[in-house]
Amino acid sequence: MLKMTLLTIISALALFYIGVCGLLYFMQERLLFFPSPVAGYPTHPAIEPVSLRSGNVQLAGWVINKDIQGPLLVYFGGNGEELSQSTSHFVSLPATSILINYRGYGDSEGKPSQIGMFADAEAVVDFAQAAYGHDRPLLVFGRSLGSVIAVHTAAEKHPEALILMSPFRSVADVATVRYRWIPAATIRWMLRHPFDVTTAIGELPSRTLIIRADEDRVIPPRETDLFIDRLNTPPDIARYLGQHNEPMAHPDIWRPLHAFVTNTQRH
């Protein structure tokens, strides 16, 4: 009787484990990407709509301060960030900023995926430099999931400087903290969108600013520290006491960000 009970419990646990793994595998796009329509079209005179072609999809977003002197900044947001709500932050930066929504987000066509988003990011940089100047310092800025996209893009496009908010090495490294009871090897095998930039970290520019959230419950601060440890050159590090989605206007985020962008145009 006891043997049968143990077998029943083990079988139930095994089925539960398989069911959860199957759910994570087939639902991972819903767990990783949170596209939404444009929240509101910006009306500030310094913000203008732009669009570009990437493969077979049309991407849409905004250019901010297109006639200003200074670096050319390309921003990649978080996995739930529709960029119309972020444009206002960039108006006061001394840079021409390009914010293009990911495929499937805002007015951009297509469905989000690692392959598509990496290709789109490179296309956005090519567009920005062709439209607003190859001779200007290029600064790539990524937040959360966008930090991984920024790292990939920096390794391919070699910007003068890089800004990363809450960076991490791969989705698997973050997921193994959240799902500790699933073996890391199983998580890596299940991921169709691993966003693994571990090897690219060694190819980043020497001028890098890391913005670290000390109370981040989405990207563990320890994961950001492990990312920093892999950099070839010690970065500038700005820390703020707050959560993952703190507004960019937070003083401990904005001050070092603004200073870093300002100093980029002097190098």
Sequence and secondary structure as in RCSB ss.txt:
>XXXX:A:sequence
MLKMTLLTIISALALFYIGVCGLLYFMQERLLFFPSPVAGYPTHPAIEPVSLRSGNVQLAGWVINKDIQGPLLVY
FGGNGEELSQSTSHFVSLPATSILINYRGYGDSEGKPSQIGMFADAEAVVDFAQAAYGHDRPLLVFGRSLGSVIA
VHTAAEKHPEALILMSPFRSVADVATVRYRWIPAATIRWMLRHPFDVTTAIGELPSRTLIIRADEDRVIPPRETD
LFIDRLNTPPDIARYLGQHNEPMAHPDIWRPLHAFVTNTQRH
>XXXX:A:secstr
 HHHHHHHHHHHHHHHHHHHHHHHHHTHHHHH      S     TTEEEEEEEETTEEEEEEEESTT SS EEEE
E  TT  GGGTHHHHTTSSSEEEEE  TTSTT  S   HHHHHHHHHHHHHHHHHHH TTS EEEEEETHHHHHH
HHHHHHH  SEEEEES  S HHHHHHHHTTTS HHHHHHH S     TGGGGGS S EEEEEETT SSS HHHHH
HHHHT SS  EEEEESS TT  TTSHHHHHHHHHHHHHHTT 
